[in-house]
Amino acid sequence: MKRLLAVVLFCAVTLGAQSTKPAADALAPLAFLQGTWQANNVHGGSGAEGSGDYSFVRELRGHVLARHGAYANCKGPQDFDCAHQDLLYVYADDTSQSLKAIFFDNEGHVIHYGVTTPDATTAVFLSDSAIPGPQFRLTYSLKGATMSGKFEIKMPGQGDWHSYLEWSGAKK
């Protein structure tokens, strides 16, 4: 018993004494998204016009970047949900440390994305083309003080992306 206690104590002291490097902040390239933004509908294939707000905030001790969005002041076709609300959670994959995201909305949609940052003020969210059904691409781009967004759809067997919704606005 004393020997077991000595081994456990040795392991605890050894592990505690090891210096650990802080993990790199995988979400840092998305810092330009943080804040509350206006979303004024520019155009797109949805046929809707309106405005709303969305916020990107770090949550869960900074391990997740969460976007909360709501659409208001909306005019659109009967099949467009003008009371739209959604959540997007961005996180670093445990094994690869690549950025991933998952999207939910009040219509029951769930979309899994891989996330890339082609430059310091652009983020591209791309759904997996191997999953049956349409593929989705969500792009955010900051130019000056204006954030622009674009949600696009590519139907199976088609090569072209089609804009469904585009918006832009300033930080609030």
C-alpha positions in Angstrom: 0.0 0.0 0.0 2.8 2.4 0.9 4.5 1.6 -2.4 1.3 2.3 -4.4 0.9 5.6 -2.5 4.5 6.5 -3.3 4.0 5.8 -7.0 0.8 7.9 -7.2 2.5 10.8 -5.3 5.5 10.6 -7.6 3.3 10.7 -10.7 1.2 13.6 -9.3 4.4 15.6 -8.5 6.0 14.8 -11.9 2.9 15.8 -13.9 2.4 19.0 -11.8 6.0 20.0 -12.4 5.9 19.7 -16.1 5.8 23.0 -17.9 2.9 23.3 -20.3 2.8 25.7 -23.2 -0.4 27.5 -23.5 -2.4 26.2 -26.5 -2.5 28.5 -29.5 -5.8 30.4 -29.8 -7.3 28.7 -32.8 -10.1 31.2 -32.9 -7.8 34.2 -33.0 -8.1 34.6 -36.9 -11.8 35.2 -36.4 -11.3 38.1 -34.0 -12.4 40.6 -36.7 -16.0 39.1 -36.4 -16.4 39.9 -32.7 -19.0 42.4 -31.8 -22.6 43.3 -32.7 -23.3 44.0 -36.3 -26.2 45.4 -38.3 -27.4 43.2 -41.1 -29.1 45.2 -43.9 -30.3 42.9 -46.6 -28.7 43.8 -49.9 -30.1 41.1 -52.2 -30.1 37.4 -52.9 -32.3 34.7 -54.3 -34.5 34.5 -51.2 -36.6 37.4 -52.4 -36.6 38.9 -48.9 -35.7 42.4 -47.8 -35.2 43.5 -44.3 -32.7 44.1 -41.5 -31.6 42.6 -38.2 -28.6 42.3 -35.9 -26.1 39.5 -35.2 -23.4 39.2 -32.6 -20.2 37.2 -32.5 -19.0 36.7 -28.9 -16.5 34.4 -27.2 -18.3 32.0 -24.9 -17.4 29.0 -22.6 -14.1 30.6 -21.4 -13.2 31.6 -24.9 -13.3 28.1 -26.4 -16.3 28.9 -28.6 -17.1 31.8 -30.9 -20.9 32.1 -30.9 -23.0 34.0 -33.4 -26.6 34.9 -32.3 -28.7 36.3 -35.1 -32.3 37.7 -35.5 -34.0 39.0 -38.6 -36.6 41.8 -38.2 -38.3 44.5 -40.3 -38.8 41.8 -43.0 -40.8 41.7 -46.2 -40.5 38.5 -48.2 -42.3 35.7 -50.0 -44.8 33.7 -48.0 -42.4 30.8 -47.6 -39.6 33.0 -46.2 -39.4 33.0 -42.4 -39.3 36.7 -41.5 -39.1 35.8 -37.8 -35.8 34.0 -38.4 -33.4 33.3 -35.5 -30.2 31.3 -35.6 -27.1 30.2 -33.7 -23.7 29.4 -35.1 -21.0 27.9 -32.9 -17.4 27.9 -34.0 -14.8 25.8 -32.3 -11.4 24.1 -32.8 -11.5 20.4 -33.6 -9.9 18.5 -30.8 -7.5 16.4 -33.0 -6.7 18.6 -36.0 -7.2 22.0 -34.3 -8.9 23.1 -37.6 -11.9 25.3 -37.2 -15.3 23.8 -37.4 -18.8 25.3 -37.0 -22.3 24.1 -36.4 -25.4 26.1 -37.4 -29.0 25.8 -36.0 -32.1 27.9 -36.7 -35.7 28.1 -35.6 -36.8 26.3 -38.8 -34.9 23.1 -37.7 -31.9 23.4 -40.1 -28.6 22.1 -38.9 -25.4 22.7 -41.0 -21.9 21.5 -40.2 -19.1 23.7 -41.6 -15.4 23.6 -42.0 -14.0 27.2 -41.5 -11.1 28.9 -43.3 -9.7 32.4 -43.2 -8.2 33.1 -46.6 -7.1 36.6 -45.3 -7.2 38.6 -42.1 -10.7 40.0 -42.7 -12.5 37.1 -44.4 -14.0 33.9 -43.0 -15.5 31.2 -45.2 -17.8 28.5 -43.8 -18.2 25.6 -46.2 -20.4 22.6 -45.6 -19.2 19.1 -46.5 -19.8 18.2 -50.2 -19.9 14.5 -49.3 -23.1 14.9 -47.3 -26.2 14.2 -49.5 -28.2 17.3 -50.5 -27.2 20.9 -51.3 -23.8 22.3 -50.2 -23.7 25.6 -48.3 -21.2 28.4 -48.2 -21.3 31.3 -45.7 -18.8 34.1 -46.2 -18.0 37.1 -44.0 -15.8 39.9 -45.2 -14.8 43.1 -43.4 -13.9 46.1 -45.6 -13.3 49.3 -43.7 -16.0 49.5 -41.0 -18.5 47.4 -43.0 -19.1 43.7 -42.5 -20.6 41.9 -45.5 -22.1 38.5 -45.5 -23.2 36.1 -48.1 -25.1 32.8 -47.8 -24.8 30.6 -51.0 -26.2 27.3 -52.1 -24.9 24.8 -54.6 -27.3 22.1 -55.6 -26.1 18.5 -56.1 -24.7 17.9 -59.6 -24.3 21.7 -60.2 -21.0 23.5 -60.4 -22.2 27.1 -59.7 -23.0 28.7 -56.3 -26.2 30.7 -56.1 -26.7 33.5 -53.7 -29.6 33.0 -51.3 -29.1 36.0 -49.0 -26.6 38.9 -48.9 -26.2 41.6 -46.2 -23.9 44.3 -44.9 -23.7 46.7 -42.0 -21.6 48.5 -39.5 -20.6 47.5 -36.0 -23.1 48.8 -33.4 
